[in-house]
Amino acid sequence: MARRGHVIDAIQYSNWTRQHFEEWRAGGLTAVGVTIAYHERARETLERLAAWNWRLREHADLIRPVRRGADLEAARAEARIGVLLGAQNCSPIDDDVGLVQVMADAGLKVMQLTYNNLSLIGAGCAELDDPGISRFGRAAIAEMNRAGMVIDLSHSAERTTLEAIALSRRPVAVTHANPRFFTDTPRHKSDRVLRALGESGGMLGFSLYPPHLPEGADTSLEAFTGMVARAAEIAGVDRLGIGSDMCRGWDGRTIDWMRNGRWRHVPEAERAEFAEMPWPSQPDWFRTPADTPNLATGLRARGFSAEEVAGLMGDNWARFLADALEPEA
């Protein structure tokens, strides 16, 4: 009997319980990338990694770590779900390029160069100016390439994104963003970025976070798959996958941390408002990871071939990660 393909979601961030891992299994997922840090510095990131070590042990019947490309195949063979740990900022390495290897050895295998704001590496998408990749950033990119840590450009500004793609010796990822033609904001990626990803062997993961969709939770599956089809014409269908950015079990205080971190003073009254803020509602065709098969159904209805659907649902990510997670010799 032929082995089923991979079903990979490149990024989620939830207030993790066993229920979430059971939903992964119900959705047929073979691997999931999880965010462990937004603005956490080195010491705090190590604490997050330690917490995940305990979590992986406690739920070892369902999940296992992914640190090398072979771990994806091992997880599938064991009927467990691979967990790929990542950060949405370069804050885990402080200002020390030597910490790239330290974090990679500890299990952090994906790292964004920026999160909205200007970092020591480059500019985030919310900045007014984009100076591109810094001197430190060039060194960090080279070290991430060497260590087998995936470069993620999801929240990077345009020039920073394009320079990182050009500077990296290895293909890079945008784990969770949509094309700008679908939702016209600086957070999303231009046709130029899509072409650069496709030409360099990189990957784009389509986001299902409601604020990233043109009609929020009311965006239809048909509109979403239409966006995938148009992006495939620009980047190539084999350079695309899913990065749902699914967030569950949080309230607005987590949104406050994501948006503001430590860089802006937030008055107590505003923090109280955040505490009462509900999380944005998901589309009815993707309420939880258990609904992942709906994406494949929609892609087939859009006219993608069986092989293309398998690639979009996870085989493209698997091929990319098989190389990207390996340290350079």
C-alpha positions, 0 to 999 in steps of 0.5 A: 500500500502506498504511503500517504503524503505529508500534511504539514502546517508550518506555524501555529501558536496555541495555549497548548493542551493535549486536545490541540494535539488530538485535533492535529491527529484528527486533521491528518497532520504529519507535522506542525511548526509551533511558535515558542517566542515572539519577543523573548530573549535568550534566557526566556527562549531557553525556558520555552524550549525546556517547557516543550521538552517536558511537553514532548515527553508527556505526550510522546504517544502523539508528538515527537520533535523535528530537528533534522529532515529525517525526523519528518519521515520518522514521525510519519512512520511512527504515526506520530506528529512531528513538532518543529520549534520556531521563533517569530523574531531574532530576539532569542539570539540577543546580539550574539551570532554565536547563539544561533548554534546554541539555539539550534542545538537546543531545538530552535530550528526556525527563526524570523529575522524580524517581527514587525519592528526594526531588529538588529537584523533588518526591518519589520513590515510595520516600520516606516523605513526599510534599510534592508539587512544590517551587518549583523544580519548578514553574519546571522544569515550566514550562521543560520545557513551553516547551522541548518536553521530556517530563515523565516521572513513572514513579518519582514519589510519588502527590502529586508525580505528581498535582500535576505532571499538574495544573501542566503546561500540556502532557500528561505521561507515565509511560513505565514503570509498571503500575497498582497494582491489578496489582502493589500497590506505591508504585512503580506508579500508582493508579486516580486517577493513571490517570484523571488521565492519561487526562483530561489527554491523558497516556500510561502505558507498561506495564512488562515489567521482571520485578519490576514483574509480579505473578509476575515472569518467571512472569507470563503474557501473558494476565495482562498483557493482562488488566491492559491491558484493565482499565487501558483502562477507567480511563484510555482505550485511546488513553492507553496504550502500551508502556514495557518497561523492558527492561534487557540486558547488565548485572549487579547492579552496575547495579542497585546504581547505580540503587537507591543512586546516591550517596545511600547508602554501600554496604559493600564486601561488599554491592557484591561481592554486587551484582557476582555478582547476575544480572539478573532473568529476563524472561517467556518471551513477552518475552525480548528486543525481538525478541519484541515481536510477541508483545504484539500477538498477546496483545492481539488474543487479549484482544479489542482491535480492530485499531485499538486494538492498533495504538494500544497498540503505538505509534500512541498514543505517536506521537500524543503525542510528535508534540506533546510534543516540539515547543517552544512558540512 
